[in-house]
Amino acid sequence: MRPLILALALTPLPAIAGGIDGVWKTNSNDKGGYLEVTFGPCATDKAKTCGVISKAFSKAGENPKSRNIGKDLLTGLTSKDGKSFTGGKIWDPENGGTYDATVTVSGDKMDVDGCLSIFCEDKHWTRVEQGG
């Protein structure tokens, strides 16, 4: 029983709680491309959460030369419970627009809403397995 307690104690909290930190795969666009976005504290305000584009994929596979790698996709998210995030902005690399964003995390699923006024678009992202 003690090894189990030790293993749980050494497991990072976001992994146990299913929080937002980590890598997430976006929906595929109409050309079959998608992004991987790494979430964690924002570089400019550690009290807020941001998502940075860490990998880009086209229909043919990974595109390490994408001009969007390293750019913020989601910024300024805040949360009281580690599951629901509000107050953020999401950037759409396809049209250059920036929209109000809310995010809800449930295990390995993430709902991302981008809104302009009362018009919203809901996307469903999945957690990317790390390690092996």
DSSP file with accessible surface (Angstrom, degrees, kcal/mol):
  #  RESIDUE AA STRUCTURE BP1 BP2  ACC     N-H-->O    O-->H-N    N-H-->O    O-->H-N    TCO  KAPPA ALPHA  PHI   PSI    X-CA   Y-CA   Z-CA
    1    1 A M     >        0   0  179      0, 0.0     4,-1.8     0, 0.0     3,-0.2   0.000 360.0 360.0 360.0 -36.4    0.0    0.0    0.0
    2    2 A R  H  >  +     0   0  214      1,-0.2     4,-2.6     2,-0.2     5,-0.2   0.893 360.0  56.2 -62.2 -39.7    2.8    2.4    0.7
    3    3 A P  H  > S+     0   0   95      0, 0.0     4,-2.6     0, 0.0    -1,-0.2   0.899 106.6  51.8 -60.3 -35.8    4.3    2.2   -2.9
    4    4 A L  H  > S+     0   0  112     -3,-0.2     4,-2.5     2,-0.2     5,-0.2   0.937 110.1  47.9 -64.3 -43.9    0.8    3.3   -4.2
    5    5 A I  H  X S+     0   0  103     -4,-1.8     4,-2.4     1,-0.2    -1,-0.2   0.932 112.6  49.2 -62.4 -43.2    0.8    6.3   -1.8
    6    6 A L  H  X S+     0   0  106     -4,-2.6     4,-1.8     1,-0.2    -2,-0.2   0.927 110.2  51.0 -63.1 -42.2    4.3    7.2   -2.8
    7    7 A A  H  X S+     0   0   50     -4,-2.6     4,-0.8     1,-0.2    -1,-0.2   0.913 111.6  47.3 -62.6 -42.3    3.4    7.0   -6.5
    8    8 A L  H >< S+     0   0   96     -4,-2.5     3,-0.6     1,-0.2    -1,-0.2   0.897 110.2  52.9 -66.0 -37.6    0.4    9.2   -6.1
    9    9 A A  H 3< S+     0   0   77     -4,-2.4    -1,-0.2     1,-0.2    -2,-0.2   0.837 111.1  46.9 -66.6 -30.4    2.5   11.7   -4.1
   10   10 A L  H 3< S+     0   0  132     -4,-1.8    -1,-0.2    -5,-0.2    -2,-0.2   0.556  90.1  99.0 -89.7  -8.1    5.0   11.9   -6.9
   11   11 A T  S << S-     0   0   55     -4,-0.8     5,-0.1    -3,-0.6    -4,-0.0  -0.657  85.5-109.1 -80.6 129.9    2.4   12.3   -9.7
   12   12 A P    >>  -     0   0   88      0, 0.0     4,-1.3     0, 0.0     3,-0.9  -0.305  25.4-121.6 -58.4 141.1    2.0   15.9  -10.8
   13   13 A L  H 3> S+     0   0  128      1,-0.3     4,-2.9     2,-0.2     3,-0.4   0.879 108.5  57.3 -55.1 -44.8   -1.3   17.3   -9.7
   14   14 A P  H 3>>S+     0   0   43      0, 0.0     4,-1.6     0, 0.0     5,-1.5   0.881 104.6  53.7 -58.8 -31.5   -2.6   18.2  -13.2
   15   15 A A  H <45S+     0   0   70     -3,-0.9    -2,-0.2     2,-0.2    -4,-0.0   0.889 113.9  41.3 -69.0 -36.5   -2.2   14.6  -14.3
   16   16 A I  H  <5S+     0   0   94     -4,-1.3    -1,-0.2    -3,-0.4    -3,-0.1   0.937 121.4  40.7 -73.1 -46.0   -4.3   13.4  -11.3
   17   17 A A  H  <5S-     0   0   44     -4,-2.9    90,-0.3    -5,-0.2    -2,-0.2   0.634 103.6-124.9 -81.2 -13.1   -6.9   16.1  -11.6
   18   18 A G  T  <5 +     0   0   10     -4,-1.6    89,-0.2    -5,-0.3    -3,-0.2   0.869  51.3 170.3  70.2  33.8   -7.1   16.1  -15.4
   19   19 A G      < -     0   0    9     -5,-1.5    64,-0.1    -6,-0.2    87,-0.1   0.100  47.6 -94.4 -70.0-171.8   -6.3   19.9  -15.5
   20   20 A I  S    S+     0   0    6     62,-0.4    19,-0.3    85,-0.1    -1,-0.1   0.764  86.4 107.7 -81.0 -27.3   -5.5   22.0  -18.5
   21   21 A D        +     0   0   65     17,-0.1     2,-0.3    30,-0.0    19,-0.2  -0.245  63.2  46.0 -58.8 139.0   -1.6   21.8  -18.3
   22   22 A G  E    S-A   39   0A  25     17,-1.8    17,-3.3     2,-0.0     2,-0.4  -0.832  95.9 -40.1 127.3-165.4   -0.1   19.7  -21.0
   23   23 A V  E     -A   38   0A  14    105,-0.4   105,-3.0    -2,-0.3     2,-0.4  -0.862  49.1-171.8-108.1 134.9   -0.5   19.3  -24.8
   24   24 A W  E     -AB  37 127A   0     13,-2.7    13,-2.9    -2,-0.4     2,-0.5  -0.951  18.0-134.8-127.9 143.8   -3.8   19.3  -26.6
   25   25 A K  E     -AB  36 126A  73    101,-3.3   101,-1.6    -2,-0.4    11,-0.2  -0.844  22.3-142.3 -98.8 128.4   -4.8   18.5  -30.2
   26   26 A T        -     0   0   17      9,-2.6    99,-0.1    -2,-0.5     2,-0.1  -0.275  32.7 -82.5 -77.4 172.0   -7.1   20.9  -32.0
   27   27 A N        -     0   0   59      1,-0.1     8,-0.3     7,-0.1     2,-0.2  -0.382  52.9-101.6 -64.8 153.9   -9.8   19.9  -34.4
   28   28 A S        -     0   0   67      6,-0.1     6,-0.2    -3,-0.1    -1,-0.1  -0.535  35.5-130.0 -74.3 144.2   -8.7   19.3  -38.0
   29   29 A N    >   -     0   0   53      4,-3.1     3,-2.1    -2,-0.2    -1,-0.1  -0.246  37.8 -85.4 -83.8-177.3   -9.4   22.2  -40.4
   30   30 A D  T 3  S+     0   0  144      1,-0.3    -1,-0.1     2,-0.1    -2,-0.1   0.656 130.2  53.8 -69.1  -9.5  -11.1   21.7  -43.8
   31   31 A K  T 3  S-     0   0  164      2,-0.1    28,-0.4     0, 0.0    -1,-0.3   0.331 121.7-104.3-102.1   4.0   -7.7   20.8  -45.3
   32   32 A G  S <  S+     0   0   28     -3,-2.1     2,-0.2     1,-0.3    -2,-0.1   0.494  78.7 130.7  88.8   3.2   -6.9   18.1  -42.8
   33   33 A G        +     0   0    8     25,-0.1    -4,-3.1    27,-0.0    -1,-0.3  -0.506  28.3 171.9 -88.0 158.1   -4.4   20.1  -40.8
   34   34 A Y  E     - C   0  57A  53     23,-1.6    23,-2.7    -6,-0.2     2,-0.3  -0.955  20.7-127.5-154.1 171.6   -4.4   20.6  -37.0
   35   35 A L  E     - C   0  56A  28     -2,-0.3    -9,-2.6    -8,-0.3     2,-0.5  -0.875   7.4-139.1-122.1 156.5   -2.3   22.0  -34.2
   36   36 A E  E     -AC  25  55A  24     19,-2.6    18,-2.8    -2,-0.3    19,-1.6  -0.975  25.0-162.8-110.9 131.5   -0.9   20.8  -30.9
   37   37 A V  E     -AC  24  53A   0    -13,-2.9   -13,-2.7    -2,-0.5     2,-0.5  -0.970   8.5-148.2-121.4 127.7   -1.1   23.4  -28.2
   38   38 A T  E     -AC  23  52A  56     14,-3.0    14,-2.7    -2,-0.4     2,-0.3  -0.860  16.6-156.6-100.0 123.1    0.9   23.3  -25.0
   39   39 A F  E     +AC  22  51A   7    -17,-3.3   -17,-1.8    -2,-0.5    12,-0.2  -0.780  33.5 111.8-102.3 144.9   -0.9   24.9  -22.0
   40   40 A G  E     - C   0  50A  14     10,-1.9    10,-2.9    -2,-0.3     3,-0.1  -0.947  69.1 -29.2 179.9-170.4    0.7   26.3  -18.8
   41   41 A P  E    S- C   0  49A  77      0, 0.0     8,-0.3     0, 0.0     5,-0.2  -0.304  71.2-104.5 -60.9 142.2    1.2   29.6  -17.0
   42   42 A a        -     0   0    4      6,-2.5     6,-0.1     3,-0.8     3,-0.1  -0.383  20.9-128.6 -65.3 146.0    1.4   32.6  -19.3
   43   43 A A  S    S+     0   0   92      1,-0.2     3,-0.2     2,-0.1    -1,-0.1   0.860 108.4  40.3 -64.0 -34.3    4.9   34.0  -19.8
   44   44 A T  S    S+     0   0  142      1,-0.3     2,-0.2     2,-0.0    -1,-0.2   0.644 130.0  22.8 -93.0 -15.9    3.7   37.6  -18.9
   45   45 A D    >   -     0   0   67      3,-0.1     3,-2.2    -3,-0.1    -3,-0.8  -0.726  61.2-166.4-153.4  97.1    1.4   36.7  -16.0
   46   46 A K  T 3  S+     0   0  145      1,-0.3    -3,-0.1    -3,-0.2    -1,-0.1   0.658  86.7  68.2 -63.6 -14.9    2.0   33.4  -14.2
   47   47 A A  T 3  S+     0   0   88     -6,-0.1    -1,-0.3     2,-0.0     2,-0.3   0.629  98.0  62.7 -78.6 -12.2   -1.5   33.6  -12.5
   48   48 A K  S <  S-     0   0   79     -3,-2.2    -6,-2.5    -6,-0.1     2,-0.4  -0.736  82.4-123.0-111.7 162.3   -3.2   33.1  -15.8
   49   49 A T  E     -CD  41  77A  21     28,-2.8    28,-2.3    -8,-0.3     2,-0.3  -0.860  26.6-178.4-109.2 139.0   -3.1   30.2  -18.3
   50   50 A a  E     -C   40   0A  11    -10,-2.9   -10,-1.9    -2,-0.4     2,-0.5  -0.924  19.2-141.7-131.1 158.0   -2.0   30.4  -21.9
   51   51 A G  E     -CD  39  74A   0     23,-2.8    22,-3.3    -2,-0.3    23,-1.7  -0.986  17.2-165.2-123.4 122.1   -1.8   27.9  -24.8
   52   52 A V  E     -CD  38  72A  50    -14,-2.7   -14,-3.0    -2,-0.5     2,-0.4  -0.880  28.8-112.0-109.5 136.4    1.1   28.1  -27.2
   53   53 A I  E     +C   37   0A   1     18,-2.9    17,-3.3    -2,-0.4   -16,-0.2  -0.524  40.7 169.6 -66.8 117.4    1.3   26.4  -30.6
   54   54 A S  E     +     0   0A  42    -18,-2.8     2,-0.3    -2,-0.4   -17,-0.2   0.698  62.1  13.0-105.6 -25.3    3.9   23.7  -30.1
   55   55 A K  E     -C   36   0A  82    -19,-1.6   -19,-2.6    13,-0.1     2,-0.4  -0.991  60.0-155.3-149.1 151.4    3.4   21.7  -33.4
   56   56 A A  E     -C   35   0A   6     -2,-0.3     7,-3.4   -21,-0.2     2,-0.4  -0.973  10.7-166.5-128.1 142.5    1.6   22.1  -36.6
   57   57 A F  E     -CE  34  62A  33    -23,-2.7   -23,-1.6    -2,-0.4     5,-0.2  -0.985   5.3-164.9-130.3 138.9    0.4   19.3  -38.9
   58   58 A S  E >   - E   0  61A  55      3,-3.1     3,-1.4    -2,-0.4   -26,-0.1  -0.572  49.6 -89.7-103.5 179.9   -0.8   19.3  -42.5
   59   59 A K  T 3  S+     0   0  179    -28,-0.4     3,-0.1     1,-0.3   -27,-0.1   0.848 130.1  54.4 -58.7 -29.9   -2.7   16.4  -44.1
   60   60 A A  T 3  S-     0   0  100      1,-0.3     2,-0.3     2,-0.0    -1,-0.3   0.621 122.0 -92.4 -81.3 -13.9    0.7   15.1  -45.2
   61   61 A G  E <  S+E   58   0A  28     -3,-1.4    -3,-3.1     2,-0.0    -1,-0.3  -0.900  74.9   1.4 135.2-164.6    2.1   15.1  -41.6
   62   62 A E  E     -E   57   0A 100     -2,-0.3    -5,-0.3    -5,-0.2     3,-0.1  -0.276  48.9-158.8 -63.4 141.6    4.1   17.3  -39.2
   63   63 A N    >   +     0   0   67     -7,-3.4     3,-1.7     1,-0.1    -7,-0.2  -0.782  14.5 175.0-121.3  82.2    5.1   20.7  -40.5
   64   64 A P  T 3  S+     0   0   91      0, 0.0    -1,-0.1     0, 0.0    -7,-0.1   0.650  77.0  60.3 -67.6 -11.4    8.0   21.9  -38.3
   65   65 A K  T 3  S+     0   0  190     -3,-0.1    -3,-0.0    -9,-0.1    -2,-0.0   0.307  71.8 137.6 -97.8   9.9    8.5   25.0  -40.4
   66   66 A S    X   -     0   0   23     -3,-1.7     3,-1.2     1,-0.2   -10,-0.0  -0.300  55.7-137.9 -57.5 135.0    5.0   26.4  -39.7
   67   67 A R  T 3  S+     0   0  195      1,-0.2    -1,-0.2     3,-0.0    -2,-0.0   0.615  98.6  63.6 -70.6 -10.3    5.3   30.2  -39.1
   68   68 A N  T >   +     0   0   20      2,-0.1     3,-2.1     3,-0.0   -15,-0.3   0.583  69.8 115.9 -92.6 -10.0    2.8   29.7  -36.2
   69   69 A I  T <  S+     0   0   62     -3,-1.2   -15,-0.2     1,-0.3     3,-0.1  -0.391  82.4  21.2 -62.2 131.7    4.9   27.5  -34.0
   70   70 A G  T 3  S+     0   0   54    -17,-3.3    -1,-0.3     1,-0.3     2,-0.2   0.303  96.3 123.6  92.3  -6.7    5.6   29.3  -30.7
   71   71 A K    <   -     0   0   88     -3,-2.1   -18,-2.9   -18,-0.2     2,-0.3  -0.597  69.2-106.7 -87.9 148.5    2.7   31.8  -31.1
   72   72 A D  E     +D   52   0A  81    -20,-0.2   -20,-0.3    -2,-0.2     3,-0.1  -0.565  35.1 174.8 -70.8 128.5    0.0   32.1  -28.4
   73   73 A L  E    S+     0   0A   9    -22,-3.3    18,-2.6     1,-0.4     2,-0.4   0.785  75.2  23.9 -99.0 -42.4   -3.3   30.6  -29.5
   74   74 A L  E    S+DF  51  90A   0    -23,-1.7   -23,-2.8    16,-0.2    -1,-0.4  -0.986  76.0 178.8-124.3 137.6   -5.1   31.1  -26.2
   75   75 A T  E     + F   0  89A  47     14,-2.4    14,-2.2    -2,-0.4   -25,-0.2  -0.952  51.0  17.1-136.8 154.1   -4.2   33.8  -23.7
   76   76 A G  E     +     0   0A  18     -2,-0.3     2,-0.2    12,-0.2   -26,-0.2   0.682  67.9 164.4  67.1  25.5   -5.3   35.2  -20.3
   77   77 A L  E     -D   49   0A   0    -28,-2.3   -28,-2.8    12,-0.1     2,-0.3  -0.530  14.8-168.5 -76.6 138.9   -7.4   32.4  -19.1
   78   78 A T  B     -J   86   0B  55      8,-2.4     8,-2.4    -2,-0.2     2,-0.3  -0.940   5.3-177.5-125.9 151.9   -8.3   32.3  -15.4
   79   79 A S        -     0   0   43     -2,-0.3     6,-0.1     6,-0.2    -2,-0.0  -0.998  25.7-167.8-148.8 144.2   -9.9   29.6  -13.3
   80   80 A K  S    S+     0   0  218      4,-0.5    -1,-0.1    -2,-0.3     5,-0.1   0.631  98.4  30.2 -99.5 -21.6  -11.1   29.1   -9.7
   81   81 A D  S    S-     0   0   98      3,-0.5     4,-0.1     0, 0.0    -2,-0.0   0.435 100.6-118.5-119.1  -2.6  -11.5   25.3  -10.0
   82   82 A G  S    S+     0   0   32      2,-0.3   -62,-0.4     1,-0.1     3,-0.1   0.510 103.1  69.1  77.3   3.4   -8.9   24.2  -12.6
   83   83 A K  S    S+     0   0   68      1,-0.3    22,-3.0   -64,-0.1     2,-0.5   0.680  91.6  50.1-120.2 -37.7  -11.6   22.9  -14.9
   84   84 A S  E     - G   0 104A  52     20,-0.2    -3,-0.5    18,-0.0    -4,-0.5  -0.949  66.4-170.9-112.0 126.9  -13.5   26.0  -16.2
   85   85 A F  E     + G   0 103A   9     18,-3.6    18,-2.5    -2,-0.5     2,-0.2  -0.955  10.2 165.8-123.1 134.6  -11.5   28.8  -17.6
   86   86 A T  E     +J   78   0A  78     -8,-2.4    -8,-2.4    -2,-0.4    16,-0.2  -0.793  46.8  53.4-134.8 176.3  -12.8   32.3  -18.6
   87   87 A G  E    S+     0   0A  67     -2,-0.2    15,-0.1     1,-0.2     2,-0.1   0.555  80.5 123.5  76.3   8.8  -11.6   35.8  -19.5
   88   88 A G  E     - G   0 101A   3     13,-1.4    13,-2.5   -10,-0.1     2,-0.3  -0.336  53.0-132.1 -98.6 178.6   -9.3   34.6  -22.2
   89   89 A K  E     -FG  75 100A  92    -14,-2.2   -14,-2.4    11,-0.3     2,-0.4  -0.967  11.0-155.0-127.4 146.2   -8.8   35.3  -25.9
   90   90 A I  E     -FG  74  99A  24      9,-2.8     9,-2.8    -2,-0.3     2,-0.4  -0.981   8.3-147.6-123.6 136.0   -8.3   32.9  -28.7
   91   91 A W  E     - G   0  98A  56    -18,-2.6     7,-0.2    -2,-0.4     6,-0.1  -0.862   6.9-145.6-101.6 134.3   -6.5   33.8  -32.0
   92   92 A D    >>  -     0   0   50      5,-3.0     4,-2.6    -2,-0.4     3,-0.7  -0.876   6.9-164.9-100.1 106.2   -7.6   32.1  -35.2
   93   93 A P  T 34 S+     0   0   30      0, 0.0    -1,-0.1     0, 0.0   -20,-0.0   0.738  84.9  61.2 -64.6 -19.8   -4.5   31.6  -37.4
   94   94 A E  T 34 S+     0   0  124      1,-0.1    -2,-0.0     3,-0.1    -3,-0.0   0.845 124.8  12.8 -77.5 -32.1   -6.6   31.0  -40.5
   95   95 A N  T <4 S-     0   0   95     -3,-0.7    -1,-0.1     2,-0.2     3,-0.1   0.466  96.0-122.3-122.2  -4.3   -8.3   34.4  -40.5
   96   96 A G     <  +     0   0   46     -4,-2.6     2,-0.1     1,-0.2    -2,-0.0   0.444  63.3 140.8  79.3   0.2   -6.1   36.4  -38.0
   97   97 A G        -     0   0   19     -5,-0.3    -5,-3.0    -6,-0.1     2,-0.4  -0.358  42.4-146.2 -77.0 155.0   -9.2   37.2  -35.8
   98   98 A T  E     -G   91   0A  84     -7,-0.2     2,-0.3    -3,-0.1    -7,-0.2  -0.985  21.2-178.2-121.8 135.5   -9.1   37.3  -32.0
   99   99 A Y  E     -G   90   0A  54     -9,-2.8    -9,-2.8    -2,-0.4    17,-0.2  -0.891  35.5 -92.0-132.6 157.3  -12.2   36.2  -30.0
  100  100 A D  E     -GH  89 115A  81     15,-2.0    15,-2.8    -2,-0.3     2,-0.4  -0.441  50.7-154.9 -64.1 143.4  -13.3   35.9  -26.4
  101  101 A A  E     +GH  88 114A   3    -13,-2.5   -13,-1.4    13,-0.2     2,-0.3  -0.967  24.0 179.3-132.5 141.3  -12.6   32.4  -25.1
  102  102 A T  E     - H   0 113A  52     11,-1.8    11,-2.9    -2,-0.4     2,-0.4  -0.975  13.1-164.5-130.1 147.7  -13.9   30.1  -22.5
  103  103 A V  E     -GH  85 112A   0    -18,-2.5   -18,-3.6    -2,-0.3     2,-0.4  -0.996   7.7-168.3-135.0 137.9  -12.5   26.6  -21.9
  104  104 A T  E     -GH  84 111A  58      7,-2.3     7,-2.8    -2,-0.4     2,-0.4  -0.997  10.0-158.5-127.5 127.8  -13.9   23.6  -20.0
  105  105 A V  E     + H   0 110A   4    -22,-3.0     2,-0.3    -2,-0.4     5,-0.2  -0.898  15.1 172.5-109.1 132.2  -11.7   20.6  -19.2
  106  106 A S  E >   - H   0 109A  88      3,-2.8     3,-1.7    -2,-0.4     2,-0.3  -0.856  64.5 -64.2-137.7  97.1  -13.1   17.1  -18.4
  107  107 A G  T 3  S-     0   0   34     -2,-0.3    -1,-0.1   -90,-0.3   -90,-0.0  -0.421 119.9 -10.6  63.9-120.1  -10.4   14.5  -18.2
  108  108 A D  T 3  S+     0   0   81     -2,-0.3    19,-2.0    -3,-0.1     2,-0.4   0.151 122.7  85.8 -98.6  17.9   -8.8   14.1  -21.6
  109  109 A K  E <   -HI 106 126A 127     -3,-1.7    -3,-2.8    17,-0.2     2,-0.4  -0.944  54.9-169.8-119.6 143.1  -11.4   16.3  -23.4
  110  110 A M  E     -HI 105 125A   0     15,-2.3    15,-3.0    -2,-0.4     2,-0.5  -0.999  10.7-154.4-133.6 130.0  -11.5   20.0  -23.7
  111  111 A D  E     -HI 104 124A  62     -7,-2.8    -7,-2.3    -2,-0.4     2,-0.5  -0.923  15.1-168.7-101.4 125.0  -14.3   22.2  -25.0
  112  112 A V  E     -HI 103 123A   2     11,-2.8    11,-3.0    -2,-0.5     2,-0.5  -0.971   1.8-167.5-118.2 120.9  -13.1   25.5  -26.4
  113  113 A D  E     -HI 102 122A  43    -11,-2.9   -11,-1.8    -2,-0.5     2,-0.5  -0.951   3.4-170.3-111.2 125.9  -15.5   28.3  -27.2
  114  114 A G  E     -HI 101 121A  18      7,-2.3     7,-2.4    -2,-0.5     2,-0.4  -0.970  15.6-171.6-112.2 126.8  -14.5   31.3  -29.2
  115  115 A b  E     -HI 100 120A  24    -15,-2.8   -15,-2.0    -2,-0.5     2,-0.5  -0.954  26.0-169.4-128.1 141.6  -17.1   34.1  -29.3
  116  116 A L  E >  S- I   0 119A 111      3,-2.9     3,-2.2    -2,-0.4     2,-0.2  -0.980  78.2 -49.3-122.9 107.4  -17.6   37.4  -31.1
  117  117 A S  T 3  S-     0   0   96     -2,-0.5   -17,-0.0     1,-0.3   -18,-0.0  -0.431 124.0 -21.7  61.2-122.2  -20.5   39.2  -29.4
  118  118 A I  T 3  S+     0   0  141     -2,-0.2     2,-0.6    -3,-0.1    -1,-0.3   0.452 118.4  96.7 -96.5   0.2  -23.3   36.6  -29.1
  119  119 A F  E <   + I   0 116A 153     -3,-2.2    -3,-2.9     2,-0.0     2,-0.3  -0.809  54.2 176.9 -95.5 119.9  -22.0   34.3  -31.9
  120  120 A b  E     - I   0 115A  79     -2,-0.6     2,-0.4    -5,-0.2    -5,-0.2  -0.884  22.9-154.7-124.3 152.7  -19.9   31.4  -30.6
  121  121 A E  E     - I   0 114A 114     -7,-2.4    -7,-2.3    -2,-0.3     2,-0.5  -0.998  15.2-150.9-126.2 128.6  -18.1   28.5  -32.1
  122  122 A D  E     - I   0 113A  70     -2,-0.4     2,-0.3    -9,-0.2    -9,-0.2  -0.855  13.2-174.5-103.9 129.8  -17.5   25.4  -30.0
  123  123 A K  E     - I   0 112A  75    -11,-3.0   -11,-2.8    -2,-0.5     2,-0.5  -0.914  15.9-144.1-120.7 152.3  -14.5   23.1  -30.6
  124  124 A H  E     - I   0 111A 105     -2,-0.3     2,-0.2   -13,-0.2   -13,-0.2  -0.961  21.3-175.7-120.8 113.1  -13.7   19.8  -29.0
  125  125 A W  E     - I   0 110A  11    -15,-3.0   -15,-2.3    -2,-0.5     2,-0.4  -0.680  12.5-142.0-104.9 161.6  -10.0   19.1  -28.4
  126  126 A T  E     -BI  25 109A  52   -101,-1.6  -101,-3.3    -2,-0.2   -17,-0.2  -0.941  22.7-107.1-125.7 147.8   -8.3   16.0  -27.0
  127  127 A R  E     -B   24   0A  48    -19,-2.0     2,-0.5    -2,-0.4  -103,-0.3  -0.460  31.6-129.6 -69.6 140.6   -5.3   15.6  -24.7
  128  128 A V        -     0   0   28   -105,-3.0  -105,-0.4    -2,-0.2     2,-0.2  -0.799  24.2-116.5 -93.3 128.4   -2.1   14.3  -26.4
  129  129 A E        -     0   0  153     -2,-0.5     2,-0.3     1,-0.0    -1,-0.0  -0.460  32.5-154.6 -64.0 132.5   -0.4   11.4  -24.7
  130  130 A Q        -     0   0  120     -2,-0.2     2,-0.1  -107,-0.0    -1,-0.0  -0.857  52.4  -0.1-110.8 149.3    3.0   12.3  -23.4
  131  131 A G              0   0   83     -2,-0.3    -2,-0.0     1,-0.2     0, 0.0  -0.406 360.0 360.0  75.8-147.5    5.9   10.0  -22.8
  132  132 A G              0   0  131     -2,-0.1    -1,-0.2     0, 0.0    -3,-0.0   0.304 360.0 360.0-167.0 360.0    5.5    6.4  -23.4
